[in-house]
Amino acid sequence: MGSKVLVAGVGMIPFAKPGASAPYDEMGAAAGRLALEDAGIAYADVQQAYAGYVYGDSTAGQRAIYPLGLTGIPVVNVNNNCSTGSTALFLARQAIESGAADCVLALGFEQMKPGALGAVFDDRPSPFEMFDKVTEDLIDAKEIPLALRYFGGAGLAHMQKYGTKLETFAKVRAKASRHAVNNPLAIFRKEVTTEEVMASPAVWQGVMTRLMACPPTCGAAAAILVSENFAKKKGLRSDVRISAQSMTTDFPSTFESRDMMKVVGYDMAKAAAQQVYDKAGVGPDEIGVVELHDCFAQNELITYEALGLCPEGAAAEFVDKGDNTYGGRVVTNPSGGLLSKGHPLGATGLAQCYELTRQLRGTAGGTQVEGVSRALQHNLGLGGACVVTMYEKN
């Protein structure tokens, strides 16, 4: 067993709509400074850095980190689609746990354009060719943009398999808005009702309305991970640790099951969660708060089942009973999630880390969940990768 991995500092800037943010380098540096200040250390103490982003040229990580200092340390640029931020966190955790480093910065940032996500390099095979082929075989809706087709298709599969109603996804989105009201870092802080979500324009008739989808946004977040010895030596806080973490990629079932839920990562999430529960020695019933990847309300709902927060097929009942919010069994996305913050791809995983670290410290302010000692993070990227992380009070 390697060193305990402590979360010594976290930082996050308010996310912004595309065109309204600072440039990526300024956002990244700002989040990094906040994490360093929160940890109470200087950049000179950092021994390695992992910088995550999707839309940017190579070594953009150095461009964002160099304003913090020019100390010659390894800076690794990380790109793993929507799970990029938590992949940077995964690599930073490995470095600490293995003993390769005692103090590591994980940084995520994204400067995005408005509109649906699209490919940048169109002169070569797409990483999504296998996914697109399965989706086109299963979903006859070529007029729907691909990201919506993926996750809307997964929601449709749940509706067909378990009788889930469109209104249930609307309830998930309304819940997100109620949580976001209390989060000053969320962009969309206006509370919306289930009825308003249902009445918003349909992006796929009978399957998804506009308010069920998260928009692209720009932003940055960061974390400082340290070893237990380093924390003692420097007199740093040691109240939150990463007790277990797993990253999975696709299994044959993604392409062979003919199930859109599995195309968008259900089995990746289920396997990663189980590995984390096994390593931490706890079950999903012992978790009080979760930040999960709600790029669409549909993905939040199917992820309840993948993470074991409720039995398979029981997510609608879980939502109807209010078990996904304050006063229920487990508070999901107290920050308001991606549905309320938007989704700057490289920053999302570290924004989740920021929220959950503050939850366990008891400093989350208006979003605080009372009495939590464990928190779970789920960050998913098509293509694919899924990172699940367990945080505990140390």
Backbone hydrogen bonds, N-H to C=O, Kabsch-Sander energy under -0.5 kcal/mol:
donor,donor_aa,acceptor,acceptor_aa,energy
3,S,97,E,-1.0
5,V,242,I,-0.6
6,L,4,K,-0.6
6,L,226,V,-2.9
7,V,240,V,-2.5
8,A,6,L,-1.0
8,A,224,I,-2.0
9,G,224,I,-1.3
11,G,222,A,-2.4
13,I,220,A,-2.1
15,F,185,L,-1.1
16,A,218,C,-2.6
20,A,17,K,-2.5
26,E,23,P,-0.5
27,M,23,P,-2.3
28,G,24,Y,-2.9
29,A,25,D,-2.2
30,A,26,E,-2.2
31,A,27,M,-2.4
32,G,28,G,-2.4
33,R,29,A,-2.5
34,L,30,A,-2.1
35,A,31,A,-2.1
36,L,32,G,-2.4
37,E,33,R,-2.8
38,D,34,L,-2.4
39,A,35,A,-2.1
40,G,36,L,-1.7
41,I,36,L,-1.9
45,D,42,A,-1.9
46,V,43,Y,-1.7
47,Q,103,C,-3.0
48,Q,103,C,-1.0
49,A,74,P,-1.9
50,Y,105,L,-2.7
51,A,76,V,-2.9
52,G,50,Y,-0.5
52,G,107,L,-3.4
53,Y,78,V,-2.2
56,G,54,V,-1.1
60,A,57,D,-1.4
63,R,59,T,-1.6
64,A,60,A,-1.8
65,I,61,G,-2.0
66,Y,62,Q,-3.1
68,L,65,I,-2.3
69,G,65,I,-0.6
69,G,66,Y,-1.1
71,T,69,G,-0.6
76,V,49,A,-2.7
77,N,75,V,-0.5
78,V,51,A,-3.1
80,N,81,N,-0.6
83,S,80,N,-1.6
84,T,81,N,-1.8
85,G,345,L,-0.8
87,T,83,S,-1.6
88,A,84,T,-2.2
89,L,85,G,-1.6
90,F,86,S,-2.2
91,L,87,T,-2.3
92,A,88,A,-2.2
93,R,89,L,-2.7
94,Q,90,F,-2.2
95,A,91,L,-2.1
96,I,92,A,-1.9
97,E,93,R,-3.0
98,S,94,Q,-2.4
99,G,95,A,-0.5
99,G,96,I,-1.1
100,A,95,A,-1.1
101,A,95,A,-1.7
104,V,225,L,-2.8
105,L,48,Q,-2.3
106,A,104,V,-0.5
106,A,223,A,-2.8
107,L,50,Y,-3.0
107,L,105,L,-0.5
108,G,221,A,-2.6
109,F,52,G,-2.4
110,E,219,G,-2.0
112,M,110,E,-0.6
122,D,120,V,-0.9
129,E,126,S,-1.6
132,D,128,F,-3.5
133,K,129,E,-2.3
134,V,130,M,-1.8
135,T,131,F,-2.6
136,E,132,D,-2.9
137,D,133,K,-1.8
138,L,134,V,-1.9
139,I,135,T,-3.2
140,D,138,L,-0.6
141,A,139,I,-1.4
144,I,141,A,-2.1
149,R,145,P,-2.3
150,Y,146,L,-2.9
151,F,147,A,-2.1
152,G,148,L,-2.7
153,G,149,R,-1.6
154,A,150,Y,-1.6
155,G,151,F,-2.1
156,L,152,G,-2.8
157,A,153,G,-2.2
158,H,154,A,-1.8
159,M,155,G,-2.3
160,Q,156,L,-2.6
161,K,157,A,-2.3
162,Y,158,H,-2.6
163,G,159,M,-1.7
164,T,158,H,-0.8
168,T,165,K,-1.3
169,F,165,K,-0.9
170,A,166,L,-1.6
171,K,167,E,-2.0
172,V,168,T,-1.6
173,R,169,F,-2.0
174,A,170,A,-2.4
175,K,171,K,-2.3
176,A,172,V,-2.0
177,S,173,R,-1.7
178,R,174,A,-1.8
179,H,175,K,-1.9
180,A,176,A,-2.3
181,V,177,S,-1.3
182,N,179,H,-1.5
183,N,180,A,-2.2
186,A,183,N,-1.6
187,I,340,S,-1.0
188,F,340,S,-2.8
189,R,187,I,-1.0
191,E,189,R,-0.5
197,V,193,T,-2.2
198,M,194,T,-2.2
199,A,195,E,-1.8
200,S,196,E,-0.8
200,S,197,V,-0.7
203,V,208,M,-1.8
204,W,208,M,-1.9
207,V,204,W,-2.9
208,M,204,W,-2.5
210,R,201,P,-2.9
212,M,209,T,-1.8
213,A,210,R,-1.8
214,C,295,C,-2.5
218,C,16,A,-3.2
219,G,110,E,-1.8
221,A,108,G,-2.3
222,A,11,G,-2.8
223,A,106,A,-2.5
224,I,9,G,-3.0
225,L,104,V,-2.6
225,L,223,A,-0.6
226,V,6,L,-2.3
227,S,102,D,-1.9
228,E,4,K,-0.7
231,A,227,S,-2.2
232,K,228,E,-2.2
233,K,229,N,-2.6
234,K,230,F,-2.3
235,G,231,A,-1.0
236,L,231,A,-2.5
241,R,392,E,-2.5
242,I,5,V,-2.6
243,S,241,R,-0.8
243,S,390,M,-1.8
244,A,390,M,-1.3
246,S,388,V,-2.4
248,T,386,C,-2.5
254,T,251,F,-1.8
255,F,251,F,-0.5
255,F,252,P,-1.2
256,E,252,P,-2.1
257,S,253,S,-1.7
262,K,259,D,-0.9
263,V,259,D,-1.6
264,V,260,M,-1.6
265,G,262,K,-1.3
266,Y,261,M,-1.8
269,A,265,G,-2.6
270,K,266,Y,-2.5
271,A,267,D,-2.4
272,A,268,M,-2.6
273,A,269,A,-2.6
274,Q,270,K,-2.1
275,Q,271,A,-2.3
276,V,272,A,-2.0
277,Y,273,A,-2.8
278,D,274,Q,-2.6
279,K,275,Q,-2.2
280,A,276,V,-2.8
281,G,277,Y,-1.7
282,V,277,Y,-1.3
286,E,283,G,-2.0
287,I,284,P,-1.3
288,G,374,R,-1.3
289,V,374,R,-0.8
290,V,331,V,-2.6
291,E,376,L,-2.3
292,L,290,V,-0.6
294,D,292,L,-1.5
295,C,293,H,-0.9
297,A,212,M,-2.5
299,N,296,F,-0.6
300,E,296,F,-1.7
301,L,297,A,-2.1
302,I,298,Q,-2.1
303,T,299,N,-1.8
304,Y,300,E,-1.4
305,E,301,L,-0.8
306,A,302,I,-1.9
307,L,303,T,-2.6
308,G,305,E,-1.1
309,L,304,Y,-2.2
310,C,304,Y,-1.0
314,A,311,P,-2.2
318,F,314,A,-2.2
319,V,315,A,-2.4
320,D,316,A,-2.8
321,K,317,E,-2.2
322,G,319,V,-1.6
323,D,318,F,-2.1
325,T,322,G,-1.2
328,G,325,T,-2.5
330,V,323,D,-2.4
331,V,288,G,-2.0
332,T,324,N,-2.0
332,T,330,V,-0.7
333,N,290,V,-3.7
333,N,331,V,-0.5
336,G,333,N,-1.9
340,S,336,G,-0.7
340,S,337,G,-1.1
341,K,337,G,-2.3
342,G,338,L,-2.4
343,H,215,P,-1.7
345,L,343,H,-1.0
347,A,344,P,-1.7
348,T,344,P,-1.7
349,G,345,L,-0.5
350,L,347,A,-0.5
351,A,347,A,-2.1
352,Q,348,T,-2.1
353,C,349,G,-1.5
354,Y,350,L,-2.2
355,E,351,A,-2.1
356,L,352,Q,-2.4
357,T,353,C,-2.5
358,R,354,Y,-1.9
359,Q,355,E,-2.0
360,L,356,L,-2.2
361,R,357,T,-1.8
362,G,358,R,-1.2
363,T,358,R,-2.3
364,A,358,R,-0.6
367,T,364,A,-1.7
368,Q,365,G,-1.8
370,E,368,Q,-0.6
372,V,369,V,-0.8
375,A,391,Y,-2.4
376,L,289,V,-2.1
377,Q,389,T,-2.7
378,H,291,E,-2.3
379,N,387,V,-2.2
381,G,385,A,-3.3
384,G,381,G,-0.7
385,A,381,G,-2.8
386,C,248,T,-2.3
387,V,379,N,-2.7
388,V,246,S,-2.5
389,T,377,Q,-2.1
390,M,244,A,-3.3
391,Y,375,A,-3.0
391,Y,389,T,-0.5
392,E,241,R,-2.5
393,K,373,S,-2.2
394,N,239,D,-2.2
